[in-house]
Amino acid sequence: MDEPRPEPETRALRLVRARKMMRRMAFLSLAAAIVAVVAVAKGDSDVSIHLLIATAIGVGGTVLLGTALMTLAFFSSSSGHDAEAAATPDPHQDKDPA
């Protein structure tokens, strides 16, 4: 059941893929922030610039953080490191209950 560690070339390709995915997610968070700011600005005519800045930072940061964590979880799972961590022996398993 032991999975071999990925080859260095594979790791490099995964890193390139992760960077490309994070670039896409950054654009997605920017788009979400723009949509949120436009929605807040159209909702009320008396909106301060501070509210718009806070909305952009809050929405963009939340979307970016969520997508970054999910991307890291998927790439961690596909790299085989999760299988290695699950395969570590339990120190309490070797002891007899008697």
CYANA upper distance limits for C-alpha pairs under 8 A (distance plus 0.5 A):
  2 ASP  CA     83 ALA  CA      8.24
  2 ASP  CA     84 GLU  CA      8.05
  2 ASP  CA     87 ALA  CA      8.25
  3 GLU  CA     80 GLY  CA      7.32
  3 GLU  CA     83 ALA  CA      7.67
  3 GLU  CA     84 GLU  CA      8.10
  4 PRO  CA     80 GLY  CA      8.31
  5 ARG  CA     79 SER  CA      8.47
  5 ARG  CA     80 GLY  CA      7.23
  5 ARG  CA     81 HIS  CA      8.45
  6 PRO  CA     10 THR  CA      6.55
  6 PRO  CA     11 ARG  CA      6.87
  6 PRO  CA     79 SER  CA      7.33
  6 PRO  CA     80 GLY  CA      7.92
  7 GLU  CA     11 ARG  CA      6.84
  8 PRO  CA     12 ALA  CA      6.71
  9 GLU  CA     13 LEU  CA      6.72
 10 THR  CA     14 ARG  CA      6.60
 11 ARG  CA     15 LEU  CA      6.65
 11 ARG  CA     79 SER  CA      8.32
 12 ALA  CA     16 VAL  CA      6.79
 13 LEU  CA     17 ARG  CA      6.65
 14 ARG  CA     18 ALA  CA      6.53
 14 ARG  CA     75 PHE  CA      8.12
 15 LEU  CA     19 ARG  CA      6.68
 16 VAL  CA     20 LYS  CA      6.68
 17 ARG  CA     21 MET  CA      6.62
 18 ALA  CA     22 MET  CA      6.63
 18 ALA  CA     71 THR  CA      7.97
 18 ALA  CA     75 PHE  CA      7.82
 19 ARG  CA     23 ARG  CA      6.68
 20 LYS  CA     24 ARG  CA      6.92
 21 MET  CA     25 MET  CA      6.73
 21 MET  CA     71 THR  CA      8.13
 22 MET  CA     26 ALA  CA      6.56
 22 MET  CA     68 ALA  CA      7.26
 22 MET  CA     71 THR  CA      8.19
 23 ARG  CA     27 PHE  CA      6.98
 24 ARG  CA     28 LEU  CA      6.74
 25 MET  CA     29 SER  CA      6.62
 25 MET  CA     64 LEU  CA      6.98
 25 MET  CA     67 THR  CA      6.96
 25 MET  CA     68 ALA  CA      8.00
 26 ALA  CA     30 LEU  CA      6.69
 26 ALA  CA     64 LEU  CA      6.70
 27 PHE  CA     31 ALA  CA      6.65
 28 LEU  CA     32 ALA  CA      6.67
 28 LEU  CA     63 VAL  CA      8.37
 28 LEU  CA     64 LEU  CA      8.43
 29 SER  CA     33 ALA  CA      6.59
 29 SER  CA     59 VAL  CA      8.02
 29 SER  CA     60 GLY  CA      5.24
 29 SER  CA     61 GLY  CA      7.73
 29 SER  CA     63 VAL  CA      5.79
 29 SER  CA     64 LEU  CA      5.93
 30 LEU  CA     34 ILE  CA      6.72
 30 LEU  CA     60 GLY  CA      6.31
 31 ALA  CA     35 VAL  CA      6.69
 32 ALA  CA     36 ALA  CA      6.63
 32 ALA  CA     59 VAL  CA      7.31
 32 ALA  CA     60 GLY  CA      6.82
 32 ALA  CA     63 VAL  CA      8.04
 33 ALA  CA     37 VAL  CA      6.65
 33 ALA  CA     55 THR  CA      7.74
 33 ALA  CA     56 ALA  CA      5.21
 33 ALA  CA     57 ILE  CA      7.77
 33 ALA  CA     58 GLY  CA      8.50
 33 ALA  CA     59 VAL  CA      5.84
 33 ALA  CA     60 GLY  CA      5.29
 34 ILE  CA     38 VAL  CA      6.65
 34 ILE  CA     56 ALA  CA      7.30
 35 VAL  CA     39 ALA  CA      6.62
 36 ALA  CA     40 VAL  CA      6.67
 36 ALA  CA     55 THR  CA      7.39
 36 ALA  CA     56 ALA  CA      7.41
 36 ALA  CA     59 VAL  CA      7.62
 37 VAL  CA     41 ALA  CA      6.50
 37 VAL  CA     52 LEU  CA      6.22
 37 VAL  CA     55 THR  CA      6.75
 37 VAL  CA     56 ALA  CA      6.54
 38 VAL  CA     42 LYS  CA      6.59
 39 ALA  CA     43 GLY  CA      6.64
 40 VAL  CA     44 ASP  CA      7.45
 40 VAL  CA     47 VAL  CA      8.45
 40 VAL  CA     52 LEU  CA      7.78
 41 ALA  CA     45 SER  CA      7.45
 41 ALA  CA     47 VAL  CA      6.94
 41 ALA  CA     52 LEU  CA      7.88
 47 VAL  CA     51 LEU  CA      7.31
 47 VAL  CA     52 LEU  CA      8.04
 48 SER  CA     52 LEU  CA      7.27
 49 ILE  CA     53 ILE  CA      6.68
 50 HIS  CA     54 ALA  CA      6.58
 51 LEU  CA     55 THR  CA      6.54
 52 LEU  CA     56 ALA  CA      6.67
 53 ILE  CA     57 ILE  CA      6.68
 54 ALA  CA     58 GLY  CA      6.36
 55 THR  CA     59 VAL  CA      6.40
 56 ALA  CA     60 GLY  CA      6.22
 57 ILE  CA     61 GLY  CA      6.13
 58 GLY  CA     62 THR  CA      6.50
 59 VAL  CA     63 VAL  CA      6.66
 60 GLY  CA     64 LEU  CA      6.52
 61 GLY  CA     65 LEU  CA      6.44
 62 THR  CA     66 GLY  CA      6.58
 63 VAL  CA     67 THR  CA      6.59
 64 LEU  CA     68 ALA  CA      6.43
 65 LEU  CA     69 LEU  CA      6.67
 66 GLY  CA     70 MET  CA      6.80
 67 THR  CA     71 THR  CA      6.47
 68 ALA  CA     72 LEU  CA      6.62
 69 LEU  CA     73 ALA  CA      6.67
 70 MET  CA     74 PHE  CA      6.74
 71 THR  CA     75 PHE  CA      6.66
 72 LEU  CA     76 SER  CA      6.35
 73 ALA  CA     77 SER  CA      6.62
 74 PHE  CA     78 SER  CA      6.74
 75 PHE  CA     79 SER  CA      6.54
 76 SER  CA     80 GLY  CA      7.44
 76 SER  CA     81 HIS  CA      6.80
 76 SER  CA     82 ASP  CA      7.17
 77 SER  CA     81 HIS  CA      7.24
 77 SER  CA     82 ASP  CA      6.17
 77 SER  CA     83 ALA  CA      8.40
 80 GLY  CA     84 GLU  CA      7.12
 81 HIS  CA     85 ALA  CA      6.82
 82 ASP  CA     86 ALA  CA      6.72
 83 ALA  CA     87 ALA  CA      6.67
 84 GLU  CA     88 THR  CA      7.29
 89 PRO  CA     93 GLN  CA      8.24
 90 ASP  CA     94 ASP  CA      8.13
 91 PRO  CA     95 LYS  CA      8.36
